Amino acid sequence: MATLEHSIERAIALAVAAFEALDRDCFKASKIFVNDVLPQLSASPEWVSEFEARTYYRCLSTEYEPLSVAGSLAAGGRFNVGGSQAGGISKKVIGPLASMRGAIYLSESWQTAAVEKYQGVAEPETIFTILRADSSVTVYEISLQRRKKLKLVDYERASRAIESAFPSVRTLLATTANMSGEWSDLKRPAPCQLLGHWLVNSLEADGIRYESVLYPEHFNVCLHLKDDLTAKKLLKAKAHATMP
Amino acid sequence: MLEAIQDNLGLFTNPAMNVVNGLVLQKLALDAGYDSVKSFTKEIGISRTQSYREFRVTGVIRDRLLVLLRIHRNAQRLYSSEPDAPIRWLTAPNGRFYNLSPFMMALSGRGKTVYELQEELLGNT
């Protein structure tokens, strides 16, 4: 009996070690990215486009506020560092790019928002079917308050250009290429998060437009926003009434 | 409810859910990525003979196995197209969870992340 407990504990230790290894790999890649790659890079204005105001979508459990950056500040996301990753040691080693930054992640269709939220635990068609019938999850339509345009970095264009100049960047970014959730488990910044900060800072953009990994040919937008007040000044939200 | 949970995987062999079917656990571990019975038993430090028997479990291990069953029960609702789909999902590397299978997420004590997401979608929370 004790042997089985010991045995399963060993299996648990292996899984925990896998998480820790990923965290270490990410941080190692981030240090290379910041120290060796970024000093040689210059951001091109050609990577930025102005996008006309349109409706975006965000899928949330009804208990959450649609224009809150709290989740991204706490856990971080693909293109922003959150509290989970912004430990003291990270800032010392990585520099100011390791600072926490709020963000709101939006999608260009409600289906993409739904797949982004629940991918990994159900197939897209199942997710759509449940959301059409279920009331515990709300799809919000998010639009601009007053501004007519958003200045967004085209991530595909930027990463193609960067990778063609520095082929090693592809490997660095690949440490989290397929990771599309649970950023809070990462305890140190990932290269894609630092790249997100660097792109938005360098090009004075509102955010980044990028293709969904799990719902290809559909697009998402990560808007960097200081806090909830800034988010509410820029955006407005209403529940999406129909999901055909 | 208890019976339904036990029926999910056949993992527990008594109503108190503190005796585990070692063979089922072994099969799950193999499905979750171990190369062979030998490598699985070697990796987790039990003999092959032991892996074919029933074992008593308590404490944190039992809790994690219960989480595993909870995740599987949810998966049965979310992957209902084919009978094998839930178990395939349970044991497959999953990009959402750093390419760990939900099985390993449960055993590593991170199963809450999986079932909360499932249950939010299913409207159980």
Interface residues (C-beta under 8 A of the other chain):
Chain A: M1 T3 L4 E5 H6 S7 I8 E9 R10 A11 I12 L14 A15 V16 A18 F19 L22 S61 Y118 Q119 G120 V121 A122 E123 T126 I127 I130 D134 S135 S136 V137 N178 M179 S180 G181 E182 D185 V213 L214
Chain B: V20 G22 A29 E43 I44 G45 I46 Q50 F55 R56 V57 T58 G59 I61 R64 N74 A75 L78 Y79 S81 N94 G95 R96 F97 Y98 N99 L100 M104 M105 L107 S108 G109 R110 T113 V114 L117 Q118 E120 L121 L122 G123 T125
